[in-house]
């Protein structure tokens, strides 16, 4: 148990380091973008710096959550604060959804009445943004993305990378052709990617919050395997859920044949669930099934 906990602390420390590096990159670029926007009198760049601020907020939240999930269980917090990472994923998914809506609204307005856009400034800032977000994405890609907390921040930064690629293409088009609506078209493309990322985060975190069994753990197959085990008569009250990502949990009431070894069958079932389905945290209530009574009728 000690080694297992030590491994999680080490992994959490590595994830925190990578999140910290990504946060420093994003904040440094955001400050530079604000300065460039003021000097170029560019509302587009200033608006994008606000978007970068939401990325920084997501990274800060992920760092806070890493500290919360590392808190030991105790008192009324029998699972600690592990589920806080799911709340973080929900917040990140909701933020991406709101941002996508705002971008769509702004893009439609720009398609209808496109403002003058400095293609050269847009292109230069976008190229620098691609480099910064490539480094930040590379850092987060090496973290534990099985955690929805980390994945939420990764999706924020990844969508910014796509946004800057699309913005660079739009800036080049504006320079070459003068078609200023390219900026709005690129924004709509980015909004579509953000909606996709938002849906995935909200769906996966929603499964955990609603105590729905993980997609990789088919409840029917688990119940069939348990009920087919030698000595088992019946399995009911079977529940499979996740406390948080990478923490699947199972509980069940198992009836075994009269005279069977309850403790031995429980240990065998725990091994079956661990080896066959990767379920480490299980609670099994094992009891003997009632003996069948033989009805003896009187002779007429």
PyMOL commands that set and color helices and strands:
alter all, ss='L'
color gray80, all
select helices_A, chain A and resi 2-39+43-69+84-112+119-141+148-177+182-209+219-227+262-277
alter helices_A, ss='H'
color red, helices_A
select strands_A, chain A and resi 232-242+248-256+281-288
alter strands_A, ss='S'
color yellow, strands_A
deselect
rebuild
show_as cartoon
